[in-house]
């Protein structure tokens, strides 16, 4: 099976396609609030999935890291406004120190094509 890399760089690729599955790199967003960062990051998820020939209705699993568990409700509100309610993926959420202090949320997505 071939492997296709999208938005490939020296450190990582934005997405990797293997067979009928696409694996997205962790997506963080811009903005001051958790809501703004979620919207920005999830828009990038949409873009990468479209570039891979997929969409959010085909997400299999999402792992979400939030920098403070107190953001859980705000992140969930942004997630629920975005996710396809007829096709919710398996999901896990954990508190974690992210790559830079400005980041509050990161989404790691695996989807079918």
FENZI-V222333 format. One line per field, one symbol per residue. burial: + if it has 16 or more other C-alpha atoms within 10 Angstrom, else -. A space follows every 10 residues. Layout:
burial=???
This chain:
burial=----++---- ---++++--- ++++++++++ --++++++++ ++-++--++- -+-+++-+++ +++++++--- ++--+--+-- -------++- --+-+--+-- --++++++++ +++
